[in-house]
């Protein structure tokens, strides 16, 4: 990575990736916003948030096209994550979906390719497709999304399943269920957890306790919420923003170290799980 000041975490392969990236959910849905979205992603890259997460589902491929425009001439600077829909996740379907994504992204390789969530196809068929895509150089690593602990355990029983490189799930201050079992499971295996909607799409930001802590650091509540997420070992946050000021604010989360006192306050108002919880999804 060109930005040596950006904190990283490691994939199982040992490759380092930024703990703060950029999401693209809801991008590519309105061509009138396309240039604004492209410029937002480019600003994020300039600031060192070089991991970009997208999916064939987002904007029916429109988000991947936005990413393709944003990374034009800069492919070697970024780490691209995309996802296959479960309805396409047969052995042949996964390969075809990946090839369509590559065309929209205008690149030859996806760095990390995820199964978006579990569907009707057997895991071994999807994993076999991922292995073939690695062999042909179309992806560099594969992972999953919205997999709970039991799903991960089942995946590890599939031939080749232990090569999973990441699990992307809903995780933020108001959705801490994974801390009970899924997060430790992944941490013990050096499998990064990618946190989507790390500020709950803004719904938590009006909380008085969060506002008070943000004031103490002269930061926004969103920065505090993001800092909490990326201060967890092996967690990558992928907030989506099309606003330059919000993108600059997101970057500040990398430099914010929450005090033990403030972490205790957050635990009191956003309690960690005391028992197994069903995996949350949006």
Secondary structure, 3 states (H helix, E strand, C coil): CCCCCCCEEECCCCCEEECECECCCCCCCCHHHHHHHHHHHHHHHHCCCCEEECCCCHHHHHHHHHHHHHCCCCHHHCEEEEEECHHHCCHHHHHHHHHHHHHHHCCCCECEEEECCCCCCCHHHHHHHHHHHHHCCCECCEEEECCCHHHHHHHHCCCCHHHCCEEEEECECCECHHHCCHHHHHHHCCCEEEEECCCHHHCCCCCHHHHHHHHHHCCCHHHHHHHHHHCCCCEEECCCCCCHHHHHHHHHHHHCCCCHHHHHHHHHHCCCCCCCCCCCCC
